[in-house]
């Protein structure tokens, strides 16, 4: 127990600060609702800010070698916590597609226990998709926001999914460099801020050339007020950015870079990925907006050319930037649901900046910080339609 306590002090501090803000924004909530939400908030956020600590992860890995039953205890406790929260608010966790939640939530853990591997294998990506796709497809009929009614930062469901994903891939599978732990470093903070400003500069350059963005100043942020603006940024960070960065950068990009590196030849991956994503980009553009069908294809080409030049220089590990290009384009294309082809293009470019931040910091929290700043740029600088 002492070993764990040594590693979770910073997690307690961050959780305490966020909990104080949580209470401030929800001071008007009924006492019974606030008590229930508070218990879940503290438990889940303490885990969120400590589980990825190298010391905690190493200690857990050692403790879990005792047996399979012990390995399944943590995910089952998370599922139980989610179900208790839903039932407390009058819902049923067994209605509709949500009834399948325990199956896809436990699948990666059971799969990794059954098929233990040392190197990254393609089945790792299959397990990831079998967790990610259902997790963003199903929905509980009951609200899982913290609190259910009020001013929360995220939901019990999203927090549980993030914890389950890291536990399965980072603890049970033992994948390194996920970077799912908050740690303050001036250098990492500087990289994140430079990437954010670099992305904004590029967007402004495109805006002046094409005129599709409306730069109207910070009136929206001024009208909203500092407190509400702060709450929105925390909400974006915990409810959207950290979730996406864990999956896209900490897991997909990270595992893909390792997998390509194992072959010691990045060129075939680069070539076939370029062909595949160029075809997908063309199809996406054509189906979304025939007048701008070329935009996703152009951005795909530019990012892959950038990756090629960096890989060819030999100044980085093989496959690192090929994985970055693949993940960035994939990240952009899955945003087709926004209904804007410009949105898809900008999301791909933003994905490159998020992924670059992750590469340089090896921490998804800093990638999520850049993601949050980009998303928040809409109300900070009135960058219309940018997320």
C-alpha positions, 0 to 999 in steps of 0.5 A, a space after each residue: 500500500 505504501 508503494 501506491 501512496 507514494 505515486 498517487 499524491 499528485 493525483 490526489 492534488 489534481 482531483 482535489 482541485 477539480 472536485 472543488 471546482 465541481 462543487 462550486 459549479 454544482 452548489 445548487 444541486 440537491 444534496 442527495 444528487 451531489 453526494 452520489 455524484 461526488 463519490 463517483 467523481 472522486 473515485 473515477 478522477 483519482 483513478 484517472 490521474 494515478 492509474 497511468 503512473 509508471 510506479 502504480 502500473 508496475 506495482 499493479 502488473 506485479 500484483 496481478 500475476 497472482 491469477 486471472 480472477 484478480 485481473 478481472 476484479 478492477 474492470 468488474 468494479 468499474 462496470 459495477 460503479 457505472 451500473 450503480 450510478 445508472 440504477 440510482 437515477 432510475 435507469 436500467 443498464 440492461 436496456 437496448 444495445 447497452 446490455 452488451 456493455 460488459 461483453 465488449 468492456 471485458 473482451 480486451 482483458 480476456 483476450 490479452 490473458 488468453 493470448 499473451 504476446 511480447 511484441 505488437 501484433 495485428 490482433 492488438 488493433 482488432 481488440 482495440 477496435 472491438 472496444 472503441 467502436 462499440 463504446 462510441 456506438 452504444 448509449 445508455 438510456 439513462 444519463 450518466 453525466 456527473 452530475 446527471 443534471 448540472 454543470 459537470 465536466 464529463 460522464 461516468 461512462 466516458 471515464 469508465 471507458 478510458 480507465 478500462 482501455 488503459 487498464 487492458 492495454 497498459 496494465 494487462 497487455 503491458 504496452 509502453 509509452 501510452 503516457 496516460 498520466 499527468 505530469 508537469 514539465 515546462 518543456 512539454 508545456 512549451 511544446 503544447 503551446 507552440 503546437 497550438 499556436 502553430 495550428 492557429 497560425 496555419 488556420 489563419 493563413 488558410 482563412 486569409 487565402 480562402 475566406 471560409 473562417 470568420 475571425 471576429 475576436 473574443 467577444 463570445 469568451 468575454 460574454 461567457 465570463 471567465 468562470 464559465 469559460 474555465 468550466 467549458 475548457 475543463 469539460 472539453 479536456 476531460 469529456 472529449 480531448 483526453 478520451 480521443 487522445 488516449 485512443 488515437 495517440 496513446 494507443 493507435 499511433 503508439 502501437 502502429 509506430 511500434 508495429 512498423 518499427 518491428 519490420 525495420 522498413 517503413 516504406 511499404 507501410 507508407 506506400 500502401 497507407 498512402 494509396 488506401 487513405 488517398 482513396 478514402 479521402 477522395 471518396 469522403 470528399 466526393 460524397 460530402 462536397 463535390 465542389 471541394 472533393 479535392 481538399 481531403 485528398 490534398 491534405 492527405 498528400 501533404 501529410 504523407 509527403 511530410 512524413 516521407 521526408 522526415 522518415 527519409 532523413 533518418 533522424 527519427 525511429 523508423 515508422 514514427 512519422 508514417 504512423 503519425 500521418 496515418 493516424 492524423 488522416 484517420 482522425 480527420 476522416 472519422 469526423 465526417 459526421 460533422 457534415 463539413 468537408 472543411 472540418 474534416 480537412 482541419 481535423 486531419 491537420 489538427 491531428 498532426 499537431 496533436 500527434 506531434 505533441 504526443 511524440 515529443 512529450 510521450 504524454 496524452 495529457 499534453 496532446 489533450 491540452 492542445 486538443 482542448 485549446 484548439 476546440 476552445 479556439 472557437 469561443 476564444 477567437 470565434 473560429 467558426 466551425 472549428 473543433 
